[in-house]
Amino acid sequence: ERAFRASRWFTRGWTLQELLAPTSVEFFSREAVYPGDRTTLEQVIHDVTGIPLEVLRNGPLSDFSVHDRMAWIEKRTTTREEDMAYSLFGIFDVQLPLLYSEGKQQAFRRLREEISKASKSKQILDEAEVRCLADLRVTDPRHDKKRIETAKSGLLKDSYR
């Protein structure tokens, strides 16, 4: 277990997605020894990474704040500085082009902007869904013909009798 805890795999940026995206993850040592999977090792993984057990148990990432999800990458490193932001695209369910040479700050700025856009879109969709449901009303089919004709200015007048 000590070697597993000290694994470099827990310090690399891109392995965050590899840990969280699949429904199950199996671990093997260099010697092909199987210490366990994400489920059996969840407490150790939580202790090493700080990622909540609910997430390791396939809970929705969207239940966690942007700040919380950003914290999961803090102790990790990447070869290219932009990859710190790029390795979070899947965690936030955003798609952006990889622009190497833009620098870490610019990459994180683009990521934050895309997260903000996605968040606003979801809020708008949620509000539209509520409005749509509120607009639904139980009607008597005998009144539908008159209501439709009134709403459509007679366009459907002869379509049914």
N, C-alpha and C positions, 0 to 999 in steps of 0.2 A: 504493500500500500504506500510506503514511503516513496518508492520510485515513481509510482503513479502520480502522487501529489506533486512531485518535483518535475513532472514531464514538461518539456518545452512546448508541447502541444497547447497547453493552457495559457501560454504567453503570446501566441501568434494571432494577429488580427483576423485573418481569413478563417481560422478554425472556429471562430464564434458562430458563424453561419453553419459550419459543418456540424457543430454541436446541437444547434437549435432547430434547424430546418427539417431534418428527417424525423419521422415518428419514433425511430429507435436508432441507437448508435452502439456499435460493439467496439470494444477496445482490445488491442493486442500489443504486447511488448515487442521489442526488436527480436526477441527469441521466439516469437509466435506463441507466447503464453497468453491465455485469455483470462484477464483479471475480472471481467464482467462487462455489463452494458450500462447504458445511461440510467436505467431503472435501478439496477442493483447497486450502482455506485453513486446514486443521486446525492446522498449526504456528503460524501467526499468531494464531489464536483461542486456542490453548493459551497462547502467550506473553502475550496481553492479559488473559485471564481466569484462568489458573492451573488450568483444568479439564483433567484428565488426557486424553491422546490416546485412551486406551481408551474413555472415555466419549463423546468426540466421534466415535468409530468405532462408536457404538451398543452399546457394552458395557453390561451390566446395572448400573444405578445401585446396586442392592443389594450389589454387590461392594465398595462404598466405605462407610466408616464414617459415622455420623451427623455426627461432627466434620468429616470431609472435605467432606461435602455442604453442611454449614452454611457452611463457609469460602467456597464458591462465590458466596455472596450478600454477603459482607462489604464488597466494594468497590462495591456497587450501592446505588442510592437509589430511594425511592418517594415519591410525593406524600403519601400517607397512611402514617403510621408503622406501622399494623397490616399493611399490605401487604407489609412485609419478611417477616413470618411467612407470610401468606396465599400469597405467590408461591412458597413452598416446598412447598405441599400436594402438588402433582403430583410433585415431586422425591422425596418420601417416600411417595407413593402412599397418602395419607390423605385423608379427606373430613370436613370440619368446616364448620359454618355460619360465614359471615363476619359478625362482630359489630363493625361500625365503632363507634368511641368506647370500645372496651374498652382501648385502649392497646397499645403495642408489647410491654411485659413480659407482660401477660396473654395476648396472642395467642401469644407464643412459649411461654408456660407450657402453654397448651392444645395447641399443636403437639407439644411434648415429651411430654406425657401420651399423646397419640394415637400417637406413634411408639413409645412404651414399650408400650402396649397391643398394637399391631400386632406388635411384636417378640416379645412374650410369646406371642401367639396362634400365630405362626409356629413358635416353639420347641415349643409344646404339640403343634401339628400334626405337626412333624417327629418328636417323640418317639412320638406315636400311630402314625405310619406305621412307625417302627422296630418298635414292639410288634406291630403288625398283621402285618408281614412275619415277625417271629419266631414268631408264632402259627401261621403257615401251615406245614403239614407235608405231605409226600407221603404219601398213604394208599392202601391197597389198596381198591378199590371194594367188594370182598367184605366188608370190615369196616365200611364206611360205614353200612349199615343198622343194625347193632347199636350203633354209636357214636351215631348220630342218635337212635335210640329211647331210649338211656340218657340223653342230654343233654336230650331234650325230654319225658321222662317218658311216653313212649308216645303223645304227641299225633299222631305221624305213623305210628303202628303199621300202619294198614291202607291207607296211601296208595300203597304199592308192594309188590310181591311178588318 
